């Protein structure tokens, strides 16, 4: 399962509500790249693509492609707002190594 913390779900709903064309959910995935091999990404989505897993986390629809699902199983996405900065943080139990900024990982 891939899930959002309550704080992350609140932030996603807030961001969706501010969009000119509100999306129905959030695409969560990984791409090749970054300093550690894979890079996380989040983007607004209107619907699932063919083969996607559609999950619900605290009332937010999450769309995850099959490849990303393998790398993200058990991942929690949090939203952190602190003096050092704010943003979404991935806590991925599958990551063997992460970069300093936390935006890329290797398995």
Secondary structure, DSSP 8 states (H G I E B T S, - for coil): --EE-HHHHHHHHHHHHHSSS--SEEEEEEEE-STTSEEEEEEEESS--TT-EEEEETTEEEEE-HHHHHHHTT-EEEEEEETTEEEEEEE-TT-SEE-TTSSEEE-
